[in-house]
Amino acid sequence: MSKFGEFQHALVSSKADIAVVTETKITSEKFSLHESAIPGYSGPLRRDRTEHGGGIAIWIRSPLAYHHLDQYDSSLHEVTWLTVKSAHHGKIVLGAVYRPGSASDTDISTLEHLDGILDSVRKHGTHAMLIRDFNVHNTAWLGSSKTTRAGEYMEELSAAQSLMQHVQEPTRGLNTLDLVLSDFTGTVTTGISPPIGRSDHCVVHAVLAQAPLENEPSTRRRVWRYGQADWNRLRAHYRRIAWTAEFLEDPEEACSLVTRHIVSGMLQFIPHKMLETRPSDPSWWTPECTEAQRAKEKAWKAWRHQGPSECLKQSFMTTVTQSITTQHRAQQAEEQTVRERLTRGSMRDKDWWRNVKRAAGLGRTTDVPTLTDADGHEHSTSKAKSDKSECLARLFAEKCSLGLGIMTSTMLSYQQHPTLPLRACSASASLKSNSA
């Protein structure tokens, strides 16, 4: 929670498609889904854990079509599965894994769980990836300082599943604990970035060079500048339209024609522009935060590439502290500004509620994930004929239909009581519908 602002900045700056965080150490009571939402990203998919050290959270860039394979989630092991679409390679099964560092070197229960269900999970895609914190040691395979039973088992599992391990640098101290495994041989490149906050694990980047992920069609919205509208010419434009003629058409056609006339006039006489929703930094992130973050990254690179040096390490730790302090000050300054705005009494209602929602973490929106209908067909986009909106519309229409029998029963109730006042008839019909 204390690193969330810096994490959001890192995610937005890198323009990552998918971000997986382990050891979140949060629950819904501590950190709600609204508070953990990031503009421009869906989710997060969260596997919270109340015990110290656990938890998984996944953020997916909003245009990406994904599907959470929650039927494979286990209460005993921290593994979350989802599928994403690649333009050239079909569906990719992605497994986010956290094997606790407190597990003994001989504890392979999480790895056996992976091995046991991986074949079933891979049926949902043509390729597979396993990522995040495995906490295993294998000198020959990972360059670790020791070899454990868990490390040997992980190497055997990778070979049996034809998965290649792509991370070639230590991710925590001298050990490679954060892994990226896939069957995309030769097309995955990885890199290491400074830890977030005071974490002792580096950030691992993985790029699927020859497998770009499939986006939903981009959505744009038109913003009207009503204050600059030419209202006189717009009124004159609407007076010239033969409105009564439009209502002689079929109701659906009439609605379409009226809407077309209204929008046509607005386009001519009301200035407007098209906007796209873009990810953004936290609202309190300042240029000073960016400068402190760059200084931290520069010190980290010097320490990492110039070899072991206590002086360089201390320099890096100093920049970490300065970056965290700068972020805290910026966040507190924004909170104070919002507090003053809310108590000043001169704010318009709309602005007041906007600030209240921002302070409560309610001003963020999340996308509808991939939907599966009753026939098993997946709907992952928002623009095709068989898209999410049509899927939801069919479902709601089915759930809201009264049925022929109920309609006949309701009609008979009116015929049997022709002299009842309107209020009584409405109550009678309502009671019969509710009982049905």
matplotlib code that plots the C-alpha trace (Angstrom):
import matplotlib.pyplot as plt

x = [0.0, 2.8, 4.4, 1.2, 1.8, 5.3, 4.1, 1.3, 3.8, 6.2, 3.3, 2.0, 5.5, 6.5, 3.1, 3.1, 0.3, 0.1, 1.6, 1.8, 2.6, 3.2, 3.4, 0.7, -0.1, -3.6, -7.2, -10.4, -10.8, -7.4, -7.3, -10.6, -10.8, -11.7, -8.5, -6.3, -7.7, -5.4, -6.8, -6.3, -6.1, -8.7, -8.9, -7.0, -7.5, -6.6, -5.8, -5.7, -4.1, -4.4, -1.2, 2.1, 3.9, 1.3, -1.1, -1.2, -2.6, -2.8, -3.5, -4.3, -4.2, -7.8, -7.9, -6.5, -9.0, -8.5, -10.3, -9.8, -9.6, -11.0, -12.1, -8.4, -7.8, -7.0, -7.4, -4.2, -1.8, -1.3, -1.6, -3.9, -4.6, -5.8, -5.7, -4.8, -5.0, -2.0, -2.5, -0.2, -0.2, -3.8, -4.5, -1.7, -2.3, -0.6, 0.0, 1.0, 2.7, 3.9, 5.7, 6.3, 9.9, 9.1, 8.6, 11.3, 13.8, 12.1, 8.5, 7.4, 3.6, 3.0, 5.2, 3.4, 0.1, 1.4, 2.6, -0.8, -3.1, -0.8, -1.9, -5.6, -4.9, -3.0, -6.0, -7.3, -4.5, -1.8, 1.1, 1.8, 3.8, 4.6, 5.8, 6.7, 8.2, 9.1, 11.7, 13.7, 17.4, 19.3, 23.0, 23.3, 20.0, 19.6, 23.1, 22.0, 24.4, 22.9, 20.7, 17.5, 14.9, 12.4, 14.9, 15.5, 11.8, 11.2, 13.9, 12.3, 8.8, 10.1, 11.7, 8.6, 6.3, 8.8, 9.1, 12.2, 13.4, 14.2, 15.5, 19.3, 20.1, 19.7, 16.5, 17.1, 20.7, 22.7, 19.7, 17.3, 14.0, 11.6, 11.2, 9.6, 9.0, 7.3, 7.2, 7.9, 11.5, 13.7, 10.9, 10.9, 13.4, 13.7, 15.2, 15.7, 14.7, 15.2, 12.9, 9.7, 10.1, 12.3, 11.5, 14.4, 13.1, 13.9, 11.2, 11.3, 10.2, 9.3, 8.6, 7.0, 8.7, 6.9, 3.6, 1.9, -1.2, -4.6, -6.4, -10.1, -11.0, -10.0, -12.9, -13.2, -15.8, -17.0, -16.8, -19.2, -18.3, -21.7, -20.4, -19.3, -22.4, -24.3, -27.7, -29.7, -28.5, -29.1, -32.7, -33.2, -31.8, -34.2, -37.2, -36.6, -37.0, -40.4, -40.5, -44.1, -43.2, -40.6, -43.2, -45.1, -42.3, -41.8, -40.9, -37.3, -36.8, -38.4, -36.1, -33.1, -34.2, -34.8, -31.5, -29.7, -31.3, -30.4, -26.8, -26.5, -27.4, -25.1, -22.1, -22.7, -23.3, -21.7, -17.8, -16.5, -13.5, -12.7, -10.9, -9.4, -9.0, -5.3, -3.6, -2.2, 0.1, -1.4, -3.1, -0.5, 2.5, 4.7, 7.7, 9.8, 8.6, 9.7, 13.1, 13.6, 12.6, 15.2, 17.9, 17.0, 17.2, 20.6, 22.1, 20.7, 22.3, 25.6, 25.5, 24.4, 26.8, 30.0, 30.2, 29.9, 30.5, 29.3, 29.6, 27.4, 24.9, 24.6, 24.2, 21.3, 19.6, 19.9, 18.1, 15.4, 14.7, 14.6, 12.2, 9.9, 10.0, 9.3, 6.3, 4.9, 5.2, 3.4, 0.6, 0.2, 0.2, -2.6, -4.6, -4.3, -5.4, -8.4, -9.3, -9.2, -11.4, -14.0, -14.2, -14.0, -17.7, -17.2, -17.0, -19.7, -21.7, -20.1, -16.5, -17.3, -18.5, -15.6, -13.1, -15.1, -15.0, -11.3, -10.5, -12.6, -11.0, -14.4, -13.6, -12.0, -13.7, -12.9, -13.7, -16.0, -13.8, -14.3, -17.8, -18.9, -22.5, -24.7, -23.4, -19.8, -18.9, -16.5, -17.2, -14.0, -14.5, -16.9, -17.5, -18.3, -21.9, -21.5, -19.8, -20.1, -23.0, -25.1, -24.2, -25.4, -28.5, -29.6, -29.0, -31.0, -33.8, -34.1, -34.1, -36.7, -39.2, -42.4, -43.4, -46.7, -48.4, -47.7, -48.8, -52.1, -52.7, -52.1, -54.5, -57.2, -57.0, -57.8, -60.8, -62.2, -62.1, -63.2, -64.5, -61.4, -59.6, -56.3, -54.3, -56.0, -55.4, -51.8, -51.4, -53.2, -51.0, -47.9, -48.8, -49.5, -46.2, -44.2, -45.9, -45.2]
y = [0.0, 2.4, 1.7, 2.0, 5.5, 4.7, 1.4, 3.3, 5.7, 2.9, 1.0, 4.0, 5.1, 1.7, 1.3, -2.3, -4.5, -6.7, -6.1, -8.9, -8.1, -10.6, -10.3, -7.6, -8.2, -6.6, -7.4, -5.8, -4.2, -2.5, -1.7, -1.8, -2.6, 1.0, 2.2, -0.3, 0.5, 2.3, 4.5, 2.8, -0.7, -3.3, -5.1, -5.7, -9.4, -10.0, -13.0, -11.4, -13.2, -12.1, -13.9, -11.9, -12.0, -13.3, -12.1, -11.6, -8.7, -8.4, -5.2, -5.6, -2.7, -1.8, -2.4, -6.0, -8.8, -11.2, -13.9, -15.0, -18.8, -18.6, -22.3, -23.2, -21.0, -22.9, -21.9, -23.7, -22.3, -18.7, -19.2, -17.1, -18.0, -15.9, -15.9, -13.1, -12.9, -12.5, -11.3, -14.0, -16.8, -17.1, -17.4, -17.3, -18.9, -16.8, -18.2, -15.8, -17.7, -16.9, -19.6, -18.3, -17.6, -19.1, -22.5, -25.0, -26.0, -29.5, -28.1, -28.7, -28.6, -25.4, -26.8, -30.1, -28.2, -26.4, -29.6, -31.3, -28.8, -27.2, -29.7, -28.9, -25.1, -25.2, -26.5, -22.9, -21.6, -22.4, -21.1, -20.8, -18.5, -18.8, -15.6, -14.1, -15.2, -18.9, -18.7, -21.7, -22.2, -24.1, -23.5, -25.0, -23.8, -20.4, -19.5, -19.7, -20.0, -23.4, -26.1, -27.2, -29.9, -27.3, -25.8, -29.3, -30.0, -26.6, -27.4, -30.8, -29.3, -26.8, -29.5, -31.7, -28.8, -27.6, -24.2, -22.0, -19.8, -16.3, -14.3, -14.3, -11.8, -12.0, -10.5, -10.5, -10.2, -12.8, -15.1, -15.3, -15.9, -14.1, -16.2, -15.9, -19.3, -19.8, -21.9, -18.9, -20.0, -17.1, -14.4, -13.3, -10.8, -9.8, -6.9, -5.7, -2.4, -0.9, -2.2, -0.3, 1.5, -0.4, -3.8, -6.2, -7.7, -6.0, -5.3, -7.9, -6.8, -9.4, -8.5, -10.9, -9.5, -11.5, -11.9, -8.5, -8.8, -8.2, -5.0, -4.3, -1.6, 1.8, 3.8, 7.6, 10.0, 13.4, 16.3, 19.2, 22.8, 24.1, 27.5, 28.3, 27.0, 29.2, 28.6, 30.9, 29.2, 25.8, 26.7, 27.9, 24.7, 22.6, 24.7, 23.9, 20.1, 18.5, 16.7, 15.4, 13.5, 11.5, 10.1, 8.4, 5.8, 2.7, 3.6, 2.3, 4.1, 7.3, 7.2, 6.8, 9.7, 12.1, 11.3, 11.8, 15.3, 16.3, 15.2, 16.7, 20.1, 19.8, 18.9, 22.1, 24.6, 23.3, 23.1, 19.7, 17.5, 13.8, 12.5, 9.1, 7.9, 7.5, 6.1, 8.7, 9.1, 9.5, 12.9, 13.9, 12.9, 16.0, 16.8, 16.6, 13.0, 12.2, 13.9, 11.9, 8.7, 9.3, 9.9, 6.6, 4.7, 6.4, 5.4, 1.8, 1.4, 2.7, 0.2, -2.7, -2.3, -1.2, -4.2, -4.6, -1.3, -0.3, 3.4, 2.9, 0.9, 3.7, 6.2, 4.2, 3.7, 7.5, 8.2, 5.6, 7.5, 10.8, 9.4, 8.0, 11.3, 13.4, 11.2, 11.4, 15.2, 15.5, 13.2, 15.1, 18.4, 17.2, 15.8, 19.2, 21.0, 18.8, 19.2, 23.0, 22.9, 20.8, 23.0, 26.4, 26.3, 28.1, 25.0, 24.0, 20.8, 19.0, 19.9, 19.1, 15.5, 15.0, 15.8, 13.6, 10.6, 11.1, 11.2, 8.0, 6.2, 6.0, 8.1, 5.3, 2.9, -0.6, -2.4, -5.4, -8.5, -11.2, -12.7, -16.3, -16.9, -19.9, -21.6, -21.3, -18.5, -15.8, -12.1, -10.1, -6.9, -4.0, -3.2, -6.5, -7.6, -10.4, -8.2, -7.7, -5.3, -7.6, -10.5, -8.5, -7.2, -10.8, -11.9, -9.0, -9.4, -13.1, -12.4, -9.5, -11.4, -12.2, -15.1, -15.7, -17.4, -14.5, -11.9, -13.8, -14.0, -10.3, -9.4, -11.6, -9.7, -6.4, -8.0, -9.5, -6.1, -3.5, -1.0, -0.9, 2.4, 2.7, 2.5, -0.7, -2.3, -1.4, -2.9, -6.1, -6.5, -5.8, -8.4, -11.0, -10.4, -10.5, -13.7, -15.2]
z = [0.0, 0.8, -2.6, -4.6, -6.0, -7.2, -8.7, -10.6, -12.0, -13.0, -14.7, -16.6, -17.6, -19.0, -20.8, -19.7, -21.1, -17.9, -14.5, -11.8, -8.2, -5.5, -1.7, -1.8, 1.9, 1.5, 2.1, 0.8, 4.3, 4.1, 0.4, -1.7, -5.4, -6.0, -4.3, -6.1, -9.6, -12.0, -14.9, -18.2, -16.7, -15.9, -12.6, -10.6, -10.3, -6.7, -4.6, -1.1, 1.8, 5.4, 6.5, 6.4, 3.0, 0.6, -2.1, -5.9, -7.9, -11.7, -13.7, -17.5, -19.9, -20.7, -24.5, -24.0, -24.4, -21.4, -19.6, -15.9, -15.6, -12.0, -12.2, -11.6, -8.6, -5.5, -1.9, -0.9, -3.5, -4.7, -8.5, -10.7, -14.4, -17.3, -21.1, -23.4, -27.2, -29.5, -33.0, -34.4, -31.9, -30.7, -27.0, -24.4, -21.0, -18.3, -14.8, -12.0, -9.3, -5.8, -3.8, -0.3, 0.6, 4.0, 2.4, 3.1, 0.5, 0.3, 0.1, -3.5, -2.9, -5.0, -7.8, -7.7, -7.9, -11.0, -12.6, -11.9, -13.6, -16.2, -18.9, -18.2, -18.2, -21.4, -23.3, -23.2, -25.3, -27.9, -25.7, -22.0, -19.7, -16.0, -14.2, -10.9, -7.6, -7.3, -4.6, -5.8, -5.9, -8.6, -9.2, -12.7, -14.0, -12.3, -11.1, -7.5, -4.6, -3.7, -5.1, -3.4, -4.0, -5.0, -7.5, -9.0, -9.3, -11.0, -13.6, -14.2, -14.5, -17.1, -19.1, -19.0, -20.1, -22.7, -21.0, -21.3, -18.4, -19.8, -16.9, -16.9, -14.1, -10.3, -9.1, -5.4, -4.1, -6.0, -6.6, -9.5, -7.7, -10.1, -13.2, -16.6, -18.3, -21.7, -24.8, -27.0, -27.7, -28.8, -28.9, -25.2, -23.9, -20.3, -18.3, -14.8, -13.2, -9.7, -6.9, -6.1, -2.8, -0.4, -1.8, -2.0, -5.3, -8.6, -11.2, -14.1, -17.6, -20.2, -23.8, -26.4, -29.4, -32.0, -30.3, -29.9, -27.8, -29.3, -28.3, -28.3, -30.9, -29.4, -28.1, -28.3, -27.0, -28.3, -25.8, -26.6, -25.8, -25.0, -23.9, -27.4, -29.2, -31.7, -30.2, -32.5, -35.7, -34.0, -33.2, -36.7, -38.1, -36.0, -37.0, -40.7, -40.0, -40.7, -37.3, -37.7, -40.8, -38.9, -36.4, -39.2, -39.5, -37.5, -33.8, -34.2, -37.5, -36.1, -33.1, -35.4, -37.7, -34.8, -33.2, -36.6, -37.0, -33.4, -33.7, -37.2, -35.8, -32.9, -35.2, -37.2, -34.5, -31.3, -31.2, -30.1, -30.0, -29.7, -26.6, -25.8, -22.2, -21.4, -18.3, -16.0, -13.0, -9.5, -9.2, -6.6, -8.7, -9.3, -11.4, -8.2, -7.8, -11.4, -10.7, -7.5, -9.3, -12.1, -9.5, -7.8, -11.1, -12.0, -8.6, -9.0, -12.4, -11.1, -8.2, -10.3, -13.2, -11.5, -9.2, -5.4, -3.6, -0.2, -1.2, -4.3, -2.3, 0.3, -2.5, -3.9, -0.5, 0.0, -3.2, -2.3, 0.9, -0.9, -3.5, -0.8, 1.2, -2.0, -2.8, 0.8, 0.7, -2.6, -1.5, 1.8, -0.1, -2.4, 0.5, 2.3, -0.9, -1.3, 2.4, 2.0, -1.1, 0.6, 3.7, 1.9, 0.9, -2.4, -4.6, -7.0, -6.3, -9.2, -8.2, -4.5, -5.4, -7.8, -4.9, -2.5, -4.9, -5.6, -1.9, -1.4, -4.4, -6.1, -9.2, -11.1, -13.5, -14.5, -17.7, -18.2, -18.6, -21.2, -21.0, -21.6, -22.7, -22.1, -25.2, -24.1, -26.6, -25.4, -26.0, -25.5, -27.6, -27.4, -31.1, -32.9, -33.6, -31.0, -28.4, -24.6, -24.8, -26.9, -24.6, -21.6, -23.4, -24.3, -20.7, -19.2, -21.7, -20.8, -17.1, -17.4, -19.6, -17.9, -20.2, -22.0, -19.0, -16.7, -19.3, -19.8, -16.1, -15.7, -18.6, -17.1, -13.8, -15.5, -17.3, -14.1, -12.3, -14.9, -12.3, -10.0, -9.8, -11.6, -8.4, -7.3, -10.7, -10.7, -7.2, -8.2, -11.3, -9.3, -6.6, -9.2, -11.0, -7.8, -6.7, -10.1]

ax = plt.figure().add_subplot(projection="3d")
ax.plot(x, y, z, "-o")
ax.set_aspect("equal")
plt.show()
